[in-house]
C-alpha cells in the first residue's frame, strides 16, 4: 500500500473523520498536526494549502475529507 500522510489540527472535525476512516479500515497513516509542528505547517503552506485535512496518498494530494474519493483511491 502507498504511504499515507495527513496534515491535521486538533480542532478540525474533518481531520478526526479522516483519521477515524483510516482506523476503521485498518489503514496506517502518518499524522502531521500543524498546531504542534511548525515544520509541518510550513510544508503544508509550501504545497500551497492553508486548510486541513490534507491527505497525501503516494503522489496524490486530497484537500478535505471525501470518503467516496478515498474509498475509490484505496480500492476499498
N, C-alpha and C positions, 0 to 999 in steps of 0.2 A: 504494500500500500504506500501511496505517496505521503511524504511528510506534510503534516497539517500544523499550521500556526494560526493563532487567533489573538488579535490585539483587542484588549478589553479595558473597561473600568468597573469598579465595584458597584457603582450605582446604575449601570446600564441593564435594563431588563432584557433587551435583545441579546446581550452578551451572555446572560445567565441561561436564556433559552437555547442559545447555540451550544454552550457547554453541556447542558442537560441532554441535548440531542446527541452529541458525540458520546457521552457517557452511556446513554440508553442503548446505543448501537455498538458499544464496546470498541470505540474508535479512539486511539491515542492521539493526543494533540499537545502542543506546547503553547502555553498561555503567556502573553506579554501584557501585564497590567500597566497601562501608561500613566496611571496616577502614582504608581510607586517606582516606576523605572523610567527615568528621564531619557535614557538612551533609546528605549523602545518608542517613546513619544517622538523623538527626533527621527527615528526610522520611519514611523507612520507618516509624518509630515513630509519627509524626503520622498516617499512614494506618492505624495500628492493627496493624501487623505487627511481629513480633520475630524472624522467621526468614527465611532466604533459600533458594532464589531467590524473588524476587517479580518476576513478569513482567507488564508492562503493555503491552497492545496496544490502542491507541486509548483507550477508557474502560473496558476490561475488565481486571480485576486477577486474576492467576492465582498462587496461592501454591503453590510447589513446581514440580517439573518433571513434566508429564504429556504425553508425546509424542502420545498419541491426541487429547487436547483441543487441543493446539497445531495438529496436522495438520488437525483439523476447522475451527478458527477461521481458520486461514490458507489453507484450501481447497487443501491440497497433495495 
